[in-house]
């Protein structure tokens, strides 16, 4: 198998793993992978809107019956630590997470919010 064949095989395995993880998420939109991905995107956008130069941010979530605990870690371009933590109680159309989230860059609190993104929509996300 050549290099391109190995890349294709690895890509196929990674895609299958992603699908199998997503398939485990509940239909109510509070699956761990959906919440972590949406929170990652929305928190990155909110930090950049507050002039934080985000180098990278990675979120994880663990879900309970009514909420998900979210923990994000990252770095700025000048190597300050980024932390976003909190609880998500609702996810809407992959454009909004509601709950309570706090972001800290270095020792400065950047935001402490009850929602990120466009939360004017009323349609719960489906995984």
N, CA, C and O atoms as CSV, one atom per row, in Angstrom:
chain,resi,resn,atom,element,x,y,z
A,1,UNK,N,N,0.858,-1.180,0.000
A,1,UNK,CA,C,0.000,0.000,0.000
A,1,UNK,C,C,0.894,1.228,0.000
A,1,UNK,O,O,1.800,1.333,0.826
A,2,UNK,N,N,0.650,2.164,-0.921
A,2,UNK,CA,C,1.425,3.391,-1.012
A,2,UNK,C,C,1.004,4.395,0.040
A,2,UNK,O,O,0.102,4.153,0.842
A,3,UNK,N,N,1.698,5.549,0.013
A,3,UNK,CA,C,1.387,6.601,0.984
A,3,UNK,C,C,-0.061,7.054,0.880
A,3,UNK,O,O,-0.727,7.244,1.898
A,4,UNK,N,N,-0.555,7.231,-0.352
A,4,UNK,CA,C,-1.934,7.710,-0.485
A,4,UNK,C,C,-2.928,6.667,0.012
A,4,UNK,O,O,-3.966,7.027,0.566
A,5,UNK,N,N,-2.634,5.390,-0.171
A,5,UNK,CA,C,-3.503,4.329,0.331
A,5,UNK,C,C,-3.546,4.298,1.839
A,5,UNK,O,O,-4.604,4.092,2.433
A,6,UNK,N,N,-2.390,4.504,2.466
A,6,UNK,CA,C,-2.345,4.537,3.931
A,6,UNK,C,C,-3.090,5.753,4.465
A,6,UNK,O,O,-3.811,5.655,5.457
A,7,UNK,N,N,-2.920,6.898,3.810
A,7,UNK,CA,C,-3.633,8.104,4.238
A,7,UNK,C,C,-5.137,7.899,4.138
A,7,UNK,O,O,-5.884,8.289,5.035
A,8,UNK,N,N,-5.578,7.285,3.043
A,8,UNK,CA,C,-7.000,7.025,2.858
A,8,UNK,C,C,-7.506,6.105,3.959
A,8,UNK,O,O,-8.582,6.335,4.511
A,9,UNK,N,N,-6.733,5.054,4.288
A,9,UNK,CA,C,-7.146,4.102,5.323
A,9,UNK,C,C,-7.225,4.787,6.682
A,9,UNK,O,O,-8.176,4.577,7.434
A,10,UNK,N,N,-6.226,5.606,6.994
A,10,UNK,CA,C,-6.241,6.329,8.272
A,10,UNK,C,C,-7.410,7.300,8.305
A,10,UNK,O,O,-8.105,7.396,9.316
A,11,UNK,N,N,-7.636,8.024,7.204
A,11,UNK,CA,C,-8.763,8.961,7.139
A,11,UNK,C,C,-10.095,8.262,7.315
A,11,UNK,O,O,-10.987,8.772,7.993
A,12,UNK,N,N,-10.230,7.097,6.705
A,12,UNK,CA,C,-11.469,6.323,6.832
A,12,UNK,C,C,-11.688,5.881,8.268
A,12,UNK,O,O,-12.808,5.950,8.776
A,13,UNK,N,N,-10.624,5.425,8.929
A,13,UNK,CA,C,-10.740,5.007,10.325
A,13,UNK,C,C,-11.112,6.172,11.228
A,13,UNK,O,O,-11.947,6.021,12.120
A,14,UNK,N,N,-10.501,7.335,11.009
A,14,UNK,CA,C,-10.833,8.506,11.818
A,14,UNK,C,C,-12.273,8.943,11.597
A,14,UNK,O,O,-12.964,9.307,12.549
A,15,UNK,N,N,-12.729,8.910,10.362
A,15,UNK,CA,C,-14.117,9.272,10.068
A,15,UNK,C,C,-15.079,8.303,10.736
A,15,UNK,O,O,-16.096,8.720,11.290
A,16,UNK,N,N,-14.765,7.012,10.689
A,16,UNK,CA,C,-15.624,6.011,11.324
A,16,UNK,C,C,-15.669,6.210,12.833
A,16,UNK,O,O,-16.723,6.057,13.450
A,17,UNK,N,N,-14.525,6.552,13.431
A,17,UNK,CA,C,-14.491,6.802,14.875
A,17,UNK,C,C,-15.338,8.009,15.232
A,17,UNK,O,O,-16.057,7.982,16.230
A,18,UNK,N,N,-15.268,9.070,14.434
A,18,UNK,CA,C,-16.066,10.272,14.695
A,18,UNK,C,C,-17.553,9.975,14.598
A,18,UNK,O,O,-18.338,10.451,15.418
A,19,UNK,N,N,-17.944,9.191,13.599
A,19,UNK,CA,C,-19.354,8.833,13.440
A,19,UNK,C,C,-19.823,7.993,14.608
A,19,UNK,O,O,-20.930,8.192,15.108
A,20,UNK,N,N,-18.994,7.049,15.054
A,20,UNK,CA,C,-19.423,6.195,16.154
A,20,UNK,C,C,-19.550,6.982,17.451
A,20,UNK,O,O,-20.431,6.683,18.256
A,21,UNK,N,N,-18.696,7.981,17.681
A,21,UNK,CA,C,-18.821,8.822,18.868
A,21,UNK,C,C,-20.086,9.656,18.770
A,21,UNK,O,O,-20.838,9.744,19.740
A,22,UNK,N,N,-20.338,10.271,17.619
A,22,UNK,CA,C,-21.533,11.090,17.445
A,22,UNK,C,C,-22.796,10.261,17.574
A,22,UNK,O,O,-23.817,10.754,18.055
A,23,UNK,N,N,-22.738,9.010,17.151
A,23,UNK,CA,C,-23.922,8.153,17.214
A,23,UNK,C,C,-24.324,7.859,18.651
A,23,UNK,O,O,-25.475,7.505,18.905
A,24,UNK,N,N,-23.400,7.999,19.593
A,24,UNK,CA,C,-23.708,7.737,20.999
A,24,UNK,C,C,-24.390,8.917,21.671
A,24,UNK,O,O,-24.925,8.775,22.771
A,25,UNK,N,N,-24.378,10.074,21.031
A,25,UNK,CA,C,-24.972,11.255,21.639
A,25,UNK,C,C,-26.488,11.167,21.605
A,25,UNK,O,O,-27.055,10.677,20.628
A,26,UNK,N,N,-27.153,11.632,22.649
A,26,UNK,CA,C,-28.609,11.597,22.676
A,26,UNK,C,C,-29.212,12.583,21.679
A,26,UNK,O,O,-28.555,13.542,21.276
A,27,UNK,N,N,-30.440,12.350,21.291
A,27,UNK,CA,C,-31.114,13.182,20.291
A,27,UNK,C,C,-31.511,14.553,20.825
A,27,UNK,O,O,-31.915,15.412,20.041
A,28,UNK,N,N,-31.411,14.786,22.134
A,28,UNK,CA,C,-31.834,16.082,22.686
A,28,UNK,C,C,-30.809,17.185,22.494
A,28,UNK,O,O,-31.044,18.308,22.941
A,29,UNK,N,N,-29.677,16.913,21.847
A,29,UNK,CA,C,-28.688,17.937,21.562
A,29,UNK,C,C,-27.673,18.156,22.659
A,29,UNK,O,O,-26.779,18.985,22.487
A,30,UNK,N,N,-27.760,17.466,23.769
A,30,UNK,CA,C,-26.790,17.626,24.840
A,30,UNK,C,C,-25.798,16.477,24.871
A,30,UNK,O,O,-25.334,16.082,25.941
A,31,UNK,N,N,-25.475,15.946,23.723
A,31,UNK,CA,C,-24.444,14.933,23.646
A,31,UNK,C,C,-23.089,15.570,23.852
A,31,UNK,O,O,-22.878,16.720,23.467
A,32,UNK,N,N,-22.176,14.844,24.449
A,32,UNK,CA,C,-20.876,15.413,24.796
A,32,UNK,C,C,-20.114,15.928,23.585
A,32,UNK,O,O,-19.509,16.998,23.655
A,33,UNK,N,N,-20.125,15.201,22.483
A,33,UNK,CA,C,-19.350,15.668,21.324
A,33,UNK,C,C,-19.977,16.911,20.701
A,33,UNK,O,O,-19.255,17.821,20.293
A,34,UNK,N,N,-21.300,16.967,20.619
A,34,UNK,CA,C,-21.967,18.141,20.043
A,34,UNK,C,C,-21.770,19.371,20.924
A,34,UNK,O,O,-21.500,20.459,20.417
A,35,UNK,N,N,-21.902,19.205,22.230
A,35,UNK,CA,C,-21.736,20.332,23.148
A,35,UNK,C,C,-20.295,20.823,23.138
A,35,UNK,O,O,-20.055,22.030,23.109
A,36,UNK,N,N,-19.334,19.907,23.161
A,36,UNK,CA,C,-17.934,20.337,23.186
A,36,UNK,C,C,-17.546,21.039,21.891
A,36,UNK,O,O,-16.851,22.055,21.931
A,37,UNK,N,N,-17.978,20.521,20.742
A,37,UNK,CA,C,-17.633,21.157,19.460
A,37,UNK,C,C,-18.279,22.533,19.325
A,37,UNK,O,O,-17.626,23.487,18.901
A,38,UNK,N,N,-19.563,22.641,19.686
A,38,UNK,CA,C,-20.265,23.922,19.566
A,38,UNK,C,C,-19.688,24.942,20.544
A,38,UNK,O,O,-19.486,26.101,20.182
A,39,UNK,N,N,-19.423,24.521,21.776
A,39,UNK,CA,C,-18.850,25.433,22.760
A,39,UNK,C,C,-17.465,25.901,22.314
A,39,UNK,O,O,-17.126,27.075,22.465
A,40,UNK,N,N,-16.669,24.990,21.767
A,40,UNK,CA,C,-15.338,25.338,21.261
A,40,UNK,C,C,-15.437,26.449,20.218
A,40,UNK,O,O,-14.731,27.454,20.310
A,41,UNK,N,N,-16.304,26.272,19.232
A,41,UNK,CA,C,-16.455,27.261,18.159
A,41,UNK,C,C,-16.972,28.598,18.685
A,41,UNK,O,O,-16.434,29.651,18.344
A,42,UNK,N,N,-18.013,28.557,19.512
A,42,UNK,CA,C,-18.623,29.791,19.996
A,42,UNK,C,C,-17.724,30.531,20.992
A,42,UNK,O,O,-17.673,31.760,20.981
A,43,UNK,N,N,-17.016,29.791,21.850
A,43,UNK,CA,C,-16.106,30.426,22.803
A,43,UNK,C,C,-14.926,31.060,22.064
A,43,UNK,O,O,-14.497,32.162,22.408
A,44,UNK,N,N,-14.406,30.372,21.060
A,44,UNK,CA,C,-13.316,30.940,20.265
A,44,UNK,C,C,-13.767,32.244,19.612
A,44,UNK,O,O,-13.039,33.237,19.629
A,45,UNK,N,N,-14.967,32.239,19.036
A,45,UNK,CA,C,-15.503,33.438,18.395
A,45,UNK,C,C,-15.675,34.573,19.418
A,45,UNK,O,O,-15.315,35.718,19.143
A,46,UNK,N,N,-16.223,34.251,20.590
A,46,UNK,CA,C,-16.441,35.279,21.621
A,46,UNK,C,C,-15.114,35.844,22.128
A,46,UNK,O,O,-15.003,37.049,22.353
A,47,UNK,N,N,-14.117,34.995,22.308
A,47,UNK,CA,C,-12.805,35.468,22.755
A,47,UNK,C,C,-12.172,36.379,21.708
A,47,UNK,O,O,-11.631,37.432,22.044
A,48,UNK,N,N,-12.239,35.977,20.444
A,48,UNK,CA,C,-11.668,36.803,19.374
A,48,UNK,C,C,-12.404,38.136,19.263
A,48,UNK,O,O,-11.789,39.159,18.964
A,49,UNK,N,N,-13.711,38.131,19.501
A,49,UNK,CA,C,-14.483,39.372,19.467
A,49,UNK,C,C,-14.055,40.319,20.582
A,49,UNK,O,O,-14.246,41.532,20.484
A,50,UNK,N,N,-13.472,39.758,21.645
A,50,UNK,CA,C,-12.958,40.566,22.749
A,50,UNK,C,C,-11.451,40.802,22.592
A,50,UNK,O,O,-10.757,41.072,23.573
A,51,UNK,N,N,-10.955,40.702,21.374
A,51,UNK,CA,C,-9.553,40.965,21.020
A,51,UNK,C,C,-8.549,40.013,21.654
A,51,UNK,O,O,-7.385,40.373,21.831
A,52,UNK,N,N,-8.980,38.807,21.997
A,52,UNK,CA,C,-8.044,37.781,22.456
A,52,UNK,C,C,-7.527,37.065,21.213
A,52,UNK,O,O,-8.312,36.590,20.392
A,53,UNK,N,N,-6.212,36.990,21.080
A,53,UNK,CA,C,-5.605,36.311,19.936
A,53,UNK,C,C,-5.466,34.831,20.274
A,53,UNK,O,O,-4.448,34.401,20.816
A,54,UNK,N,N,-6.500,34.057,19.947
A,54,UNK,CA,C,-6.563,32.638,20.279
A,54,UNK,C,C,-5.660,31.859,19.323
A,54,UNK,O,O,-5.854,31.892,18.108
A,55,UNK,N,N,-4.675,31.161,19.885
A,55,UNK,CA,C,-3.835,30.288,19.082
A,55,UNK,C,C,-4.544,28.949,18.897
A,55,UNK,O,O,-4.617,28.420,17.788
A,56,UNK,N,N,-5.065,28.411,20.000
A,56,UNK,CA,C,-5.847,27.182,19.940
A,56,UNK,C,C,-6.740,27.099,21.176
A,56,UNK,O,O,-6.446,27.677,22.222
A,57,UNK,N,N,-7.832,26.367,21.020
A,57,UNK,CA,C,-8.767,26.111,22.120
A,57,UNK,C,C,-9.360,24.737,21.877
A,57,UNK,O,O,-9.747,24.415,20.754
A,58,UNK,N,N,-9.433,23.940,22.904
A,58,UNK,CA,C,-9.984,22.595,22.796
A,58,UNK,C,C,-10.919,22.358,23.972
A,58,UNK,O,O,-10.543,22.560,25.127
A,59,UNK,N,N,-12.136,21.929,23.671
A,59,UNK,CA,C,-13.146,21.726,24.710
A,59,UNK,C,C,-13.520,20.253,24.833
A,59,UNK,O,O,-13.498,19.496,23.862
A,60,UNK,N,N,-13.859,19.880,26.051
A,60,UNK,CA,C,-14.432,18.560,26.304
A,60,UNK,C,C,-15.683,18.765,27.138
A,60,UNK,O,O,-15.824,19.768,27.837
A,61,UNK,N,N,-16.587,17.800,27.054
A,61,UNK,CA,C,-17.837,17.901,27.817
A,61,UNK,C,C,-18.225,16.525,28.324
A,61,UNK,O,O,-17.997,15.511,27.664
A,62,UNK,N,N,-18.809,16.514,29.496
A,62,UNK,CA,C,-19.396,15.284,30.027
A,62,UNK,C,C,-20.854,15.606,30.328
A,62,UNK,O,O,-21.169,16.618,30.954
A,63,UNK,N,N,-21.723,14.734,29.872
A,63,UNK,CA,C,-23.151,15.028,29.968
A,63,UNK,C,C,-23.804,14.274,31.113
A,63,UNK,O,O,-23.451,13.142,31.443
A,64,UNK,N,N,-24.761,14.951,31.692
A,64,UNK,CA,C,-25.624,14.354,32.703
A,64,UNK,C,C,-27.030,14.299,32.132
A,64,UNK,O,O,-27.213,14.351,30.915
A,65,UNK,N,N,-28.016,14.196,32.999
A,65,UNK,CA,C,-29.394,14.091,32.512
A,65,UNK,C,C,-29.952,15.419,32.028
A,65,UNK,O,O,-30.723,15.440,31.069
A,66,UNK,N,N,-29.590,16.521,32.657
A,66,UNK,CA,C,-30.150,17.828,32.302
A,66,UNK,C,C,-29.119,18.849,31.853
A,66,UNK,O,O,-29.487,19.917,31.365
A,67,UNK,N,N,-27.820,18.541,32.010
A,67,UNK,CA,C,-26.795,19.518,31.662
A,67,UNK,C,C,-25.488,18.818,31.322
A,67,UNK,O,O,-25.294,17.637,31.609
A,68,UNK,N,N,-24.604,19.582,30.705
A,68,UNK,CA,C,-23.271,19.088,30.375
A,68,UNK,C,C,-22.243,19.980,31.063
A,68,UNK,O,O,-22.375,21.204,31.055
A,69,UNK,N,N,-21.236,19.377,31.650
A,69,UNK,CA,C,-20.114,20.120,32.215
A,69,UNK,C,C,-19.088,20.298,31.104
A,69,UNK,O,O,-18.688,19.330,30.457
A,70,UNK,N,N,-18.665,21.537,30.889
A,70,UNK,CA,C,-17.737,21.857,29.809
A,70,UNK,C,C,-16.430,22.367,30.404
A,70,UNK,O,O,-16.424,23.161,31.345
A,71,UNK,N,N,-15.329,21.895,29.838
A,71,UNK,CA,C,-14.002,22.322,30.265
A,71,UNK,C,C,-13.163,22.521,29.010
A,71,UNK,O,O,-12.891,21.568,28.280
A,72,UNK,N,N,-12.754,23.766,28.763
A,72,UNK,CA,C,-11.944,24.103,27.587
A,72,UNK,C,C,-10.607,24.666,28.042
A,72,UNK,O,O,-10.532,25.450,28.988
A,73,UNK,N,N,-9.574,24.258,27.361
A,73,UNK,CA,C,-8.235,24.780,27.620
A,73,UNK,C,C,-7.634,25.240,26.311
A,73,UNK,O,O,-7.920,24.678,25.254
A,74,UNK,N,N,-6.789,26.280,26.385
A,74,UNK,CA,C,-6.143,26.766,25.183
A,74,UNK,C,C,-5.019,27.714,25.502
A,74,UNK,O,O,-4.643,27.905,26.658
A,75,UNK,N,N,-4.485,28.313,24.433
A,75,UNK,CA,C,-3.393,29.275,24.550
A,75,UNK,C,C,-3.629,30.435,23.596
A,75,UNK,O,O,-4.227,30.283,22.531
A,76,UNK,N,N,-3.143,31.592,24.008
A,76,UNK,CA,C,-3.160,32.760,23.131
A,76,UNK,C,C,-1.879,32.758,22.299
A,76,UNK,O,O,-0.975,31.955,22.531
A,77,UNK,N,N,-1.817,33.663,21.332
A,77,UNK,CA,C,-0.610,33.785,20.511
A,77,UNK,C,C,0.622,34.115,21.355
A,77,UNK,O,O,1.738,33.730,21.003
A,78,UNK,N,N,0.420,34.835,22.481
A,78,UNK,CA,C,1.557,35.164,23.349
A,78,UNK,C,C,1.673,34.189,24.535
A,78,UNK,O,O,2.267,34.510,25.565
A,79,UNK,N,N,1.089,32.992,24.363
A,79,UNK,CA,C,1.230,31.850,25.288
A,79,UNK,C,C,0.575,32.025,26.651
A,79,UNK,O,O,0.990,31.384,27.617
A,80,UNK,N,N,-0.450,32.889,26.750
A,80,UNK,CA,C,-1.233,32.949,27.981
A,80,UNK,C,C,-2.219,31.785,27.980
A,80,UNK,O,O,-2.697,31.363,26.927
A,81,UNK,N,N,-2.512,31.281,29.158
A,81,UNK,CA,C,-3.456,30.179,29.304
A,81,UNK,C,C,-4.888,30.686,29.120
A,81,UNK,O,O,-5.261,31.724,29.667
A,82,UNK,N,N,-5.682,29.950,28.351
A,82,UNK,CA,C,-7.117,30.229,28.199
A,82,UNK,C,C,-7.875,29.100,28.887
A,82,UNK,O,O,-7.554,27.925,28.712
A,83,UNK,N,N,-8.879,29.468,29.668
A,83,UNK,CA,C,-9.735,28.487,30.327
A,83,UNK,C,C,-11.186,28.920,30.155
A,83,UNK,O,O,-11.541,30.059,30.459
A,84,UNK,N,N,-12.014,28.016,29.671
A,84,UNK,CA,C,-13.462,28.247,29.598
A,84,UNK,C,C,-14.111,27.070,30.316
A,84,UNK,O,O,-13.897,25.915,29.949
A,85,UNK,N,N,-14.898,27.366,31.332
A,85,UNK,CA,C,-15.524,26.316,32.141
A,85,UNK,C,C,-16.970,26.667,32.417
A,85,UNK,O,O,-17.357,27.836,32.417
A,86,UNK,N,N,-17.759,25.634,32.651
A,86,UNK,CA,C,-19.126,25.884,33.056
A,86,UNK,C,C,-20.069,24.746,32.750
A,86,UNK,O,O,-19.655,23.614,32.498
A,87,UNK,N,N,-21.349,25.072,32.779
A,87,UNK,CA,C,-22.428,24.118,32.549
A,87,UNK,C,C,-23.236,24.572,31.349
A,87,UNK,O,O,-23.534,25.759,31.210
A,88,UNK,N,N,-23.590,23.644,30.489
A,88,UNK,CA,C,-24.473,23.908,29.350
A,88,UNK,C,C,-25.772,23.154,29.596
A,88,UNK,O,O,-25.767,21.948,29.843
A,89,UNK,N,N,-26.883,23.878,29.527
A,89,UNK,CA,C,-28.188,23.274,29.754
A,89,UNK,C,C,-28.993,23.101,28.471
A,89,UNK,O,O,-29.978,22.363,28.440
A,90,UNK,N,N,-28.561,23.795,27.403
A,90,UNK,CA,C,-29.288,23.710,26.137
A,90,UNK,C,C,-28.354,24.076,24.992
A,90,UNK,O,O,-27.500,24.954,25.117
A,91,UNK,N,N,-28.536,23.390,23.890
A,91,UNK,CA,C,-27.805,23.698,22.666
A,91,UNK,C,C,-28.839,23.878,21.561
A,91,UNK,O,O,-29.721,23.038,21.381
A,92,UNK,N,N,-28.723,24.979,20.822
A,92,UNK,CA,C,-29.689,25.267,19.768
A,92,UNK,C,C,-29.004,25.328,18.408
A,92,UNK,O,O,-28.104,26.140,18.195
A,93,UNK,N,N,-29.428,24.476,17.498
A,93,UNK,CA,C,-28.994,24.510,16.095
A,93,UNK,C,C,-27.495,24.673,15.896
A,93,UNK,O,O,-27.077,25.237,14.885
A,94,UNK,N,N,-26.692,24.210,16.804
A,94,UNK,CA,C,-25.234,24.358,16.732
A,94,UNK,C,C,-24.797,25.819,16.626
A,94,UNK,O,O,-23.664,26.095,16.230
A,95,UNK,N,N,-25.672,26.750,16.973
A,95,UNK,CA,C,-25.340,28.171,16.918
A,95,UNK,C,C,-25.428,28.837,18.289
A,95,UNK,O,O,-25.120,30.022,18.422
A,96,UNK,N,N,-25.842,28.091,19.300
A,96,UNK,CA,C,-26.028,28.659,20.629
A,96,UNK,C,C,-25.861,27.575,21.681
A,96,UNK,O,O,-26.295,26.436,21.503
A,97,UNK,N,N,-25.224,27.953,22.777
A,97,UNK,CA,C,-25.251,27.125,23.980
A,97,UNK,C,C,-25.720,28.018,25.120
A,97,UNK,O,O,-25.278,29.158,25.261
A,98,UNK,N,N,-26.619,27.476,25.924
A,98,UNK,CA,C,-27.116,28.194,27.099
A,98,UNK,C,C,-26.665,27.464,28.348
A,98,UNK,O,O,-26.464,26.250,28.345
A,99,UNK,N,N,-26.513,28.217,29.396
A,99,UNK,CA,C,-26.068,27.680,30.675
A,99,UNK,C,C,-25.299,28.757,31.396
A,99,UNK,O,O,-25.741,29.904,31.452
A,100,UNK,N,N,-24.147,28.404,31.951
A,100,UNK,CA,C,-23.285,29.384,32.604
A,100,UNK,C,C,-21.844,29.045,32.254
A,100,UNK,O,O,-21.335,27.992,32.637
A,101,UNK,N,N,-21.188,29.943,31.523
A,101,UNK,CA,C,-19.811,29.733,31.079
A,101,UNK,C,C,-18.944,30.925,31.458
A,101,UNK,O,O,-19.360,32.077,31.337
A,102,UNK,N,N,-17.744,30.634,31.915
A,102,UNK,CA,C,-16.795,31.659,32.304
A,102,UNK,C,C,-15.484,31.420,31.562
A,102,UNK,O,O,-14.976,30.300,31.516
A,103,UNK,N,N,-14.941,32.498,30.980
A,103,UNK,CA,C,-13.654,32.419,30.282
A,103,UNK,C,C,-12.627,33.273,30.995
A,103,UNK,O,O,-12.906,34.406,31.388
A,104,UNK,N,N,-11.436,32.718,31.156
A,104,UNK,CA,C,-10.326,33.420,31.767
A,104,UNK,C,C,-9.111,33.309,30.849
A,104,UNK,O,O,-8.797,32.235,30.336
A,105,UNK,N,N,-8.437,34.435,30.653
A,105,UNK,CA,C,-7.190,34.459,29.891
A,105,UNK,C,C,-6.123,34.999,30.827
A,105,UNK,O,O,-6.204,36.139,31.285
A,106,UNK,N,N,-5.123,34.173,31.108
A,106,UNK,CA,C,-4.150,34.542,32.129
A,106,UNK,C,C,-4.879,34.660,33.454
A,106,UNK,O,O,-5.462,33.685,33.928
A,107,UNK,N,N,-4.856,35.836,34.056
A,107,UNK,CA,C,-5.597,36.057,35.310
A,107,UNK,C,C,-6.823,36.956,35.094
A,107,UNK,O,O,-7.505,37.321,36.052
A,108,UNK,N,N,-7.097,37.310,33.833
A,108,UNK,CA,C,-8.211,38.225,33.526
A,108,UNK,C,C,-9.457,37.445,33.109
A,108,UNK,O,O,-9.400,36.595,32.220
A,109,UNK,N,N,-10.577,37.744,33.759
A,109,UNK,CA,C,-11.858,37.156,33.342
A,109,UNK,C,C,-12.332,37.910,32.110
A,109,UNK,O,O,-12.512,39.128,32.149
A,110,UNK,N,N,-12.534,37.181,31.017
A,110,UNK,CA,C,-12.930,37.786,29.752
A,110,UNK,C,C,-14.445,37.823,29.625
A,110,UNK,O,O,-15.013,38.841,29.230
A,111,UNK,N,N,-15.102,36.717,29.958
A,111,UNK,CA,C,-16.567,36.740,29.972
A,111,UNK,C,C,-17.114,35.782,31.010
A,111,UNK,O,O,-16.476,34.795,31.377
A,112,UNK,N,N,-18.320,36.100,31.475
A,112,UNK,CA,C,-19.095,35.291,32.407
A,112,UNK,C,C,-20.526,35.422,31.910
A,112,UNK,O,O,-21.200,36.412,32.197
A,113,UNK,N,N,-20.991,34.419,31.160
A,113,UNK,CA,C,-22.233,34.556,30.406
A,113,UNK,C,C,-23.201,33.406,30.665
A,113,UNK,O,O,-22.830,32.348,31.173
A,114,UNK,N,N,-24.454,33.655,30.299
A,114,UNK,CA,C,-25.474,32.607,30.369
A,114,UNK,C,C,-25.798,32.042,28.994
A,114,UNK,O,O,-26.671,31.183,28.864
A,115,UNK,N,N,-25.114,32.509,27.986
A,115,UNK,CA,C,-25.299,31.976,26.637
A,115,UNK,C,C,-24.214,32.475,25.704
A,115,UNK,O,O,-23.704,33.583,25.865
A,116,UNK,N,N,-23.866,31.652,24.730
A,116,UNK,CA,C,-22.916,32.023,23.689
A,116,UNK,C,C,-23.567,31.776,22.339
A,116,UNK,O,O,-24.250,30.770,22.151
A,117,UNK,N,N,-23.361,32.675,21.414
A,117,UNK,CA,C,-23.877,32.500,20.057
A,117,UNK,C,C,-25.214,33.186,19.872
A,117,UNK,O,O,-25.598,34.065,20.643
A,118,UNK,N,N,-25.917,32.762,18.826
A,118,UNK,CA,C,-27.230,33.315,18.486
A,118,UNK,C,C,-28.300,32.501,19.194
A,118,UNK,O,O,-28.774,31.494,18.668
A,119,UNK,N,N,-28.676,32.937,20.385
A,119,UNK,CA,C,-29.627,32.184,21.211
A,119,UNK,C,C,-31.069,32.653,20.995
A,119,UNK,O,O,-31.954,32.276,21.763
A,120,UNK,N,N,-31.320,33.458,19.977
A,120,UNK,CA,C,-32.671,33.897,19.682
A,120,UNK,C,C,-33.518,32.807,19.031
A,120,UNK,O,O,-34.746,32.895,19.009
A,121,UNK,N,N,-32.857,31.783,18.504
A,121,UNK,CA,C,-33.585,30.685,17.867
A,121,UNK,C,C,-34.183,29.781,18.929
A,121,UNK,O,O,-33.689,29.734,20.056
A,122,UNK,N,N,-35.225,29.074,18.584
A,122,UNK,CA,C,-35.923,28.221,19.555
A,122,UNK,C,C,-35.850,26.737,19.219
A,122,UNK,O,O,-36.468,25.934,19.918
A,123,UNK,N,N,-35.123,26.339,18.180
A,123,UNK,CA,C,-35.094,24.951,17.777
A,123,UNK,C,C,-33.952,24.202,18.450
A,123,UNK,O,O,-32.793,24.542,18.214
A,124,UNK,N,N,-34.226,23.202,19.274
A,124,UNK,CA,C,-33.144,22.418,19.875
A,124,UNK,C,C,-32.343,21.693,18.798
A,124,UNK,O,O,-32.889,21.267,17.780
A,125,UNK,N,N,-31.054,21.563,19.038
A,125,UNK,CA,C,-30.176,20.873,18.081
A,125,UNK,C,C,-30.450,19.388,18.105
A,125,UNK,O,O,-30.884,18.838,19.118
A,126,UNK,N,N,-30.196,18.747,16.991
A,126,UNK,CA,C,-30.239,17.283,16.938
A,126,UNK,C,C,-28.862,16.799,16.583
A,126,UNK,O,O,-28.181,17.390,15.746
A,127,UNK,N,N,-28.449,15.723,17.218
A,127,UNK,CA,C,-27.103,15.187,16.977
A,127,UNK,C,C,-27.094,14.293,15.784
A,127,UNK,O,O,-26.048,13.749,15.428
